[in-house]
Amino acid sequence: MSLLDYSLIKIFHFIPYMKERVYRTSSKIIENILEGILREKNKNRYENKGIKKTHLIKYCRLKSELAENYFNSLKNANYIKIYEEDWGQRKVTYIDITELGYTRYNWFVKINTELKLKTKKEKL
């Protein structure tokens, strides 16, 4: 068996395990961001801080640069509030939802359900 045959066998062995990419629309990403903030607020009802920015990025499965773009546009649209608190020598960034953001979240949920924008897991 040649080296080329071995490399082809190795490549084709992993093909069934490759995942199909699922792309989300911007409305679905915005819905996920607002949903992440609301879920954290429901968990910690007595602490009215919102969610840490790093936790929200991880929850939404976004790259940090893309997340920053969405956070800035949502802040400019007055859907979210972004503020920092001191934590020792560091600063922790929190993101909280506004009343307008809450009403828009309900709109996004309705729009996405009407258009049936679902992720691959929801289709199964």
C-alpha positions, -999 to +999 in steps of 0.1 A: +000+000+000+015+033-010+015+065+011-011+080-011-035+051-005-030+054+032-036+091+033-068+087+012-081+060+036-073+082+065-092+111+049-123+091+040-123+075+074-132+109+090-157+121+064-188+106+082-179+124+114-177+159+098-205+181+108-227+200+083-225+237+089-256+255+100-257+292+093-279+315+114-296+346+102-289+379+119-324+379+134-317+344+149-284+357+164-301+388+179-328+365+193-301+343+209-283+373+224-315+387+240-325+352+251-292+347+268-296+379+288-331+370+298-321+335+309-294+349+331-319+374+346-343+346+354-315+326+371-304+355+393-336+374+400-322+391+430-291+403+414-301+428+387-267+429+370-274+412+337-249+388+322-212+389+319-201+397+283-178+367+281-206+343+292-230+358+266-205+353+239-200+317+249-238+311+252-244+325+217-214+306+202-201+337+185-166+349+177-156+379+199-153+403+169-187+394+155-202+396+190-188+431+195-204+442+162-238+428+173-234+443+208-226+477+194-256+477+170-279+465+198-266+492+221-271+519+194-307+506+189-312+509+227-320+471+231-293+465+256-272+484+282-235+478+286-217+488+318-185+479+336-178+472+373-146+469+391-134+435+402-102+440+420-077+455+395-098+443+366-130+455+350-160+432+343-184+441+315-220+433+321-248+435+295-285+440+305-316+442+285-339+473+283-377+474+280-374+481+243-351+451+240-376+429+258-404+439+235-382+434+204-372+400+217-408+390+216-410+403+181-380+383+170-394+351+185-427+356+166-409+364+133-385+335+136-413+310+144-434+323+115-405+320+092-397+286+108-360+296+113-348+267+133-314+253+140-305+218+130-311+204+165-346+219+165-354+202+132-347+167+145 
